[in-house]
Structure formats: C-alpha cells, structure tokens
Amino acid sequence: MSRHSDEHGELQKKLTSLLKERNQNRADNNLDRMENLKQRIKSYRKLYKRKIREWEEEWWNELAEECKEACAKGQIGKRYATLNLLQRRGNYNNSSSVPLLVRKSSKTTS
C-alpha cells in the first residue's frame, strides 16, 4: 500500500480542492457553477473509492500469496502470522494490521 501513497495524496488533494471550490461557489451563490461542481465531485469520489478498493484488494491478495509461499516453504510461524492477518479482513476499525492507507480512507468524510 505504501507504494500508492503518492497517488493517494494526489487524489485527496484534488478532492479537497473541488470541495473548497464548491463551498466557495455556494457562499457566492453561483448556482450554475455549483451543479457542474456537484457532478465533478460525485464522479471524483467514485474514482477515489474505486482506487481504494483496488489497492485494498491488491494488498489482501499479496498477503494471501505470502501465506501460500510460507506454507510451501514450511515456514509455519509466518504462515500462521499471515493467516491471523487474513482472518481480520473487513474489520478495519479495531485492527492495526490493515494498511494504514485503508484505515485512514475508511474514516474519510466529506
């Protein structure tokens, strides 16, 4: 997941700038521009969420592959450590084992 940190930061910056622009136009009562911004924000949020899901899926698949490799090599300790992490899949709020990027993004609000 850390290899996606730069891309994640760029996505967050872009979304934040769109939200600021929307809020400014709301304050200025610029309704024509508001509709356009609402649609752009909606589509950008979809893109952002899709990317997060892709990265998360990639991370879990890599973890499962590590577990398979550990099993094939007879590394029982590593196998059980990765199985323990895989067991926590979907439990983002209480698990410190999921990628930091995923934990942060699951708490992101608009």
C-alpha positions in Angstrom: 0.0 0.0 0.0 2.8 2.4 0.7 3.7 2.4 -3.0 0.3 4.1 -3.6 0.8 6.8 -1.0 1.7 9.5 -3.6 -1.3 8.7 -5.8 -3.5 8.6 -2.7 -2.2 12.0 -1.7 -2.9 13.5 -5.1 -6.4 12.1 -5.2 -7.1 13.6 -1.7 -5.7 17.0 -2.8 -7.8 17.1 -5.9 -10.9 16.1 -4.0 -10.2 18.7 -1.3 -9.7 21.4 -3.9 -13.0 20.5 -5.6 -14.8 20.7 -2.2 -13.3 24.0 -1.4 -14.3 25.4 -4.8 -17.8 24.1 -4.3 -18.0 25.7 -0.9 -16.8 29.0 -2.3 -19.3 28.9 -5.1 -22.0 28.1 -2.5 -21.0 31.1 -0.5 -21.1 33.3 -3.7 -24.5 31.9 -4.6 -23.2 30.8 -8.0 -25.8 28.1 -8.7 -24.8 27.4 -12.4 -21.2 26.6 -11.4 -22.5 24.6 -8.3 -24.3 22.0 -10.5 -21.2 21.4 -12.5 -19.0 21.0 -9.4 -21.5 18.7 -7.8 -21.3 16.3 -10.7 -17.4 16.5 -10.8 -17.2 15.9 -7.1 -19.6 12.9 -7.4 -17.6 11.3 -10.2 -14.3 12.0 -8.4 -15.5 10.4 -5.2 -16.4 7.3 -7.2 -12.9 7.2 -8.7 -11.3 7.7 -5.2 -13.4 4.9 -3.7 -12.7 2.6 -6.6 -8.9 3.2 -6.3 -9.0 2.5 -2.6 -10.9 -0.8 -3.2 -8.4 -1.8 -5.8 -5.4 -1.1 -3.6 -7.0 -2.9 -0.7 -7.8 -6.0 -2.8 -4.2 -5.9 -4.1 -2.9 -5.8 -0.5 -5.1 -8.7 0.6 -4.1 -10.8 -2.5 -0.4 -10.2 -1.7 -0.9 -11.3 1.9 -2.7 -14.5 0.7 0.2 -15.1 -1.7 2.7 -14.7 1.2 0.7 -17.2 3.2 0.8 -19.7 0.3 4.6 -19.2 -0.1 5.2 -19.7 3.6 3.2 -22.9 3.6 5.1 -24.2 0.6 8.4 -23.5 2.3 7.3 -25.0 5.6 7.5 -21.6 7.5 4.8 -22.4 9.9 5.3 -19.3 12.1 5.0 -17.0 9.1 2.0 -19.0 7.8 0.1 -18.5 11.0 1.0 -14.9 11.2 -0.4 -14.2 7.8 -3.4 -16.3 8.4 -4.0 -14.2 11.5 -4.0 -11.1 9.4 -6.2 -12.6 6.8 -8.7 -13.5 9.5 -9.1 -9.8 10.3 -10.2 -9.0 6.7 -13.1 -6.5 6.8 -12.5 -5.4 10.5 -10.9 -2.0 9.8 -11.9 -0.2 13.0 -10.2 -2.5 15.5 -7.3 -3.9 13.6 -3.9 -2.3 13.4 -2.9 -4.9 10.9 -4.7 -3.5 7.9 -2.8 -1.0 5.7 -2.7 2.5 7.2 -4.0 3.9 3.9 -7.1 1.8 4.1 -7.7 2.6 7.8 -7.4 6.4 7.1 -9.6 6.2 4.0 -12.4 4.3 5.8 -12.7 7.3 8.2 -12.6 10.0 5.5 -15.8 12.1 5.3 -16.9 14.9 3.1 
